[in-house]
Amino acid sequence: MGNPLNVTQEEWQIRCDLAGLYRLAAHFRMTDIIDTHISARIPGCQNQFLINRYGVMFHEMCASDLVKIDQQGNVIETGRPAAELRVNKAGFTIHSAVHSARHDLNFVIHTHTAAGIAVSAQENGLLPISQHALKYYGKLSYHDYEGIALDLGERERLVADLGPDNKAMILRNHGLLAAGRTASEAFQEIYFLERACQAQVAALAGGTPLRHPDETVCRRTADQYAGDADSGYSDVFWQASLRLIENDKPDYRS
């Protein structure tokens, strides 16, 4: 769809993928007006990433709306009017923490959905009561709430809680975090985690005892999901999902 910013083709593709993530988050109602963010590492730059232009709604996001920032949220690009480079520095603590510590994760998604917040406030966290939830059995991190994420000092504790291997985390009393090597992987992580939280809230609302699968089954299911990483499933899932926003205007790839 063109490259109006005249960035490298590799960066433009990352911009298009990231804009697609924003649009899909809106499509599946994983937004909080102008709060929460999705970010992507700039190819070849460990300490630079793309984030949304402040004030643009998720369903409006285009590749050219994304702004290049450093680990403190400072804009590091020029050549566009200041109004097109405005970012919200509050809350970038979470994204910069993950990008700085986990170089295997290039896309980071943070949401404040009703179901995600509800499960984050439940003492036992995500319960192994649905197939969606079993994707995260033994593979889900937790980070205790410390207030609005403005203190850069929280980054060290956040990445310590995330650990070296997990791609998803529940931020207690706050929301959800999911990440991936690619946009497709990150989207699959947040989609399944969100659906697992929705299922749990609905199940608990039923007011009857919950059935938990045997631990052996839980571990086997988690291992089956882990096998999807090498099967190309996330790419098929991603391409199918992008068709949901294919005809949205303006085109997210602009």
C-alpha positions as CSV (number, residue, x, y, z in Angstrom):
1,M,0.0,0.0,0.0
2,G,3.0,2.3,-0.4
3,N,5.5,3.6,2.1
4,P,4.7,7.3,2.7
5,L,7.4,7.7,5.4
6,N,10.2,6.4,3.1
7,V,11.5,4.1,5.8
8,T,13.3,0.8,5.0
9,Q,11.0,-1.9,3.5
10,E,11.7,-4.0,6.6
11,E,10.6,-1.3,9.0
12,W,7.5,-0.6,6.8
13,Q,6.5,-4.3,7.1
14,I,6.8,-4.2,10.8
15,R,4.7,-1.0,10.9
16,C,2.0,-2.7,8.8
17,D,2.1,-5.8,11.1
18,L,1.8,-3.6,14.2
19,A,-1.0,-1.5,12.7
20,G,-2.8,-4.8,11.9
21,L,-2.4,-5.9,15.6
22,Y,-4.0,-2.6,16.7
23,R,-6.9,-3.1,14.3
24,L,-7.5,-6.7,15.4
25,A,-7.4,-5.7,19.1
26,A,-10.2,-3.2,18.3
27,H,-12.1,-5.8,16.2
28,F,-12.1,-8.2,19.2
29,R,-12.9,-5.4,21.7
30,M,-9.6,-5.5,23.5
31,T,-9.2,-1.8,23.8
32,D,-9.5,0.9,26.5
33,I,-10.1,4.0,24.4
34,I,-6.6,5.6,24.1
35,D,-5.0,3.7,27.1
36,T,-3.0,0.5,26.7
37,H,-0.4,0.0,23.9
38,I,1.0,-2.5,21.5
39,S,4.7,-2.1,20.5
40,A,7.2,-3.6,18.0
41,R,10.9,-3.6,18.0
42,I,12.6,-1.8,15.1
43,P,14.5,-4.4,13.0
44,G,18.2,-4.3,13.9
45,C,17.7,-1.9,16.8
46,Q,17.5,-3.5,20.3
47,N,16.6,-0.2,22.0
48,Q,14.2,1.3,19.6
49,F,10.5,0.4,19.1
50,L,7.3,1.6,17.5
51,I,4.3,2.7,19.5
52,N,0.9,4.3,18.7
53,R,0.6,8.0,18.1
54,Y,-1.2,9.3,21.2
55,G,-4.9,9.9,20.6
56,V,-5.4,7.6,17.6
57,M,-8.0,5.0,18.4
58,F,-7.0,1.3,17.8
59,H,-9.6,0.9,15.1
60,E,-8.1,3.9,13.2
61,M,-4.5,2.9,13.4
62,C,-2.4,3.0,10.3
63,A,1.3,2.1,9.7
64,S,2.2,5.8,9.3
65,D,0.6,6.6,12.7
66,L,3.2,4.7,14.6
67,V,6.0,6.6,16.2
68,K,9.6,5.5,16.8
69,I,10.8,5.9,20.5
70,D,13.6,4.8,22.8
71,Q,13.5,3.0,26.1
72,Q,12.2,6.1,28.0
73,G,9.5,6.9,25.5
74,N,11.4,9.8,23.8
75,V,10.6,10.3,20.2
76,I,13.7,9.7,18.1
77,E,12.4,10.4,14.6
78,T,12.1,13.7,12.7
79,G,10.6,15.0,9.5
80,R,7.0,15.0,10.5
81,P,4.9,17.6,12.2
82,A,5.0,17.5,16.0
83,A,1.3,16.6,16.2
84,E,2.1,13.4,14.3
85,L,4.8,12.4,16.8
86,R,3.0,12.8,20.0
87,V,3.2,9.8,22.3
88,N,2.0,9.1,25.9
89,K,5.1,8.5,28.0
90,A,3.1,7.1,30.9
91,G,2.9,3.3,30.8
92,F,5.8,2.6,28.5
93,T,7.6,1.1,31.5
94,I,6.0,-2.2,30.6
95,H,7.0,-2.2,27.0
96,S,10.5,-0.9,27.4
97,A,11.1,-3.5,30.1
98,V,10.2,-6.4,27.9
99,H,12.0,-5.1,24.8
100,S,15.2,-4.4,26.8
101,A,15.3,-7.8,28.6
102,R,13.7,-10.3,26.1
103,H,15.3,-9.8,22.7
104,D,13.5,-12.9,21.5
105,L,10.2,-11.0,21.8
106,N,9.7,-8.4,19.1
107,F,6.0,-7.6,19.6
108,V,4.4,-6.7,23.0
109,I,0.7,-6.4,23.7
110,H,-0.8,-5.0,26.9
111,T,-4.6,-4.9,27.5
112,H,-7.2,-3.8,30.0
113,T,-10.2,-6.0,29.1
114,A,-13.0,-6.6,31.6
115,A,-12.2,-10.4,31.7
116,G,-8.5,-9.9,31.9
117,I,-8.8,-7.4,34.8
118,A,-11.3,-9.7,36.5
119,V,-9.0,-12.7,36.4
120,S,-6.0,-10.5,37.4
121,A,-7.9,-9.7,40.6
122,Q,-8.7,-13.3,41.5
123,E,-6.4,-14.8,44.1
124,N,-5.8,-18.1,42.1
125,G,-5.2,-16.4,38.8
126,L,-6.0,-18.3,35.6
127,L,-7.5,-21.6,36.4
128,P,-6.9,-24.7,34.2
129,I,-10.6,-25.2,33.4
130,S,-10.7,-24.7,29.6
131,Q,-8.7,-25.8,26.6
132,H,-7.7,-22.2,26.0
133,A,-6.4,-21.8,29.5
134,L,-4.3,-25.0,29.3
135,K,-2.2,-23.4,26.6
136,Y,-0.6,-21.5,29.5
137,Y,-0.4,-24.3,32.0
138,G,3.0,-23.9,33.7
139,K,3.9,-21.2,31.2
140,L,2.1,-18.1,32.6
141,S,3.8,-15.4,34.8
142,Y,2.4,-13.0,37.3
143,H,3.5,-9.5,38.4
144,D,2.1,-7.8,41.5
145,Y,0.5,-4.4,41.1
146,E,2.7,-1.4,42.0
147,G,0.4,1.4,40.9
148,I,0.3,3.1,37.5
149,A,3.4,2.0,35.6
150,L,5.3,5.3,35.7
151,D,8.3,4.3,37.7
152,L,11.1,3.0,35.5
153,G,12.4,1.2,38.6
154,E,9.6,-1.3,38.2
155,R,11.1,-2.6,35.0
156,E,13.6,-4.8,36.8
157,R,10.9,-6.5,38.9
158,L,8.6,-6.9,35.9
159,V,11.1,-8.7,33.7
160,A,12.2,-10.8,36.7
161,D,8.6,-12.0,37.1
162,L,8.2,-12.6,33.4
163,G,11.2,-14.8,33.4
164,P,13.4,-16.0,30.5
165,D,10.9,-18.2,28.7
166,N,7.3,-17.3,29.2
167,K,5.4,-15.2,26.6
168,A,2.4,-14.2,28.6
169,M,1.8,-12.6,32.0
170,I,-1.1,-11.5,34.2
171,L,-0.5,-8.1,35.7
172,R,-2.3,-8.4,39.1
173,N,-5.2,-6.0,39.5
174,H,-4.3,-4.5,36.1
175,G,-4.6,-6.6,33.0
176,L,-2.8,-8.9,30.6
177,L,0.5,-8.9,28.8
178,A,1.4,-11.1,25.8
179,A,4.4,-11.1,23.5
180,G,5.9,-12.9,20.6
181,R,8.7,-13.1,18.1
182,T,6.3,-12.1,15.4
183,A,3.0,-10.2,15.1
184,S,1.3,-13.5,14.4
185,E,2.7,-15.2,17.5
186,A,1.9,-12.2,19.8
187,F,-1.7,-12.0,18.5
188,Q,-2.2,-15.7,19.1
189,E,-0.9,-15.4,22.6
190,I,-3.2,-12.5,23.6
191,Y,-6.2,-13.9,21.8
192,F,-6.1,-17.3,23.6
193,L,-5.3,-15.6,27.0
194,E,-8.2,-13.3,26.6
195,R,-10.6,-16.1,25.6
196,A,-9.4,-18.2,28.6
197,C,-10.2,-15.3,30.9
198,Q,-13.6,-14.8,29.4
199,A,-14.3,-18.5,29.8
200,Q,-13.2,-18.4,33.5
201,V,-15.4,-15.4,34.3
202,A,-18.4,-17.0,32.7
203,A,-17.7,-20.4,34.5
204,L,-17.4,-18.7,37.9
205,A,-20.6,-16.8,37.3
206,G,-22.4,-20.1,36.9
207,G,-22.2,-20.7,40.7
208,T,-21.6,-24.4,40.4
209,P,-18.4,-26.4,41.2
210,L,-15.8,-26.3,38.5
211,R,-14.2,-29.4,36.9
212,H,-10.4,-29.5,36.6
213,P,-8.7,-31.8,34.2
214,D,-6.1,-34.3,35.5
215,E,-2.6,-32.7,35.8
216,T,-1.3,-35.2,33.3
217,V,-3.8,-34.0,30.8
218,C,-3.1,-30.4,31.6
219,R,0.6,-30.8,30.9
220,R,0.0,-32.8,27.7
221,T,-2.3,-30.1,26.4
222,A,0.3,-27.4,27.2
223,D,2.9,-29.5,25.3
224,Q,0.5,-29.9,22.4
225,Y,0.1,-26.1,22.2
226,A,3.9,-25.7,22.4
227,G,4.2,-27.9,19.3
228,D,2.1,-25.3,17.3
229,A,5.1,-23.0,17.4
230,D,6.8,-25.2,14.8
231,S,3.8,-26.1,12.8
232,G,3.1,-22.7,11.2
233,Y,-0.3,-22.5,13.0
234,S,0.2,-18.9,14.2
235,D,0.8,-17.7,10.7
236,V,-2.3,-19.4,9.4
237,F,-4.3,-18.0,12.4
238,W,-2.8,-14.5,11.6
239,Q,-3.6,-14.5,7.9
240,A,-7.1,-15.6,8.6
241,S,-7.6,-12.9,11.2
242,L,-6.2,-10.2,8.9
243,R,-9.1,-10.9,6.5
244,L,-11.4,-9.6,9.2
245,I,-9.9,-6.1,8.7
246,E,-9.0,-6.3,5.0
247,N,-11.7,-3.9,3.9
248,D,-11.5,-1.4,6.8
249,K,-11.0,2.3,5.9
250,P,-8.5,3.8,5.9
251,D,-6.3,0.8,5.1
252,Y,-4.2,-0.2,8.1
253,R,-1.2,-0.5,5.7
254,S,-1.2,3.2,4.8
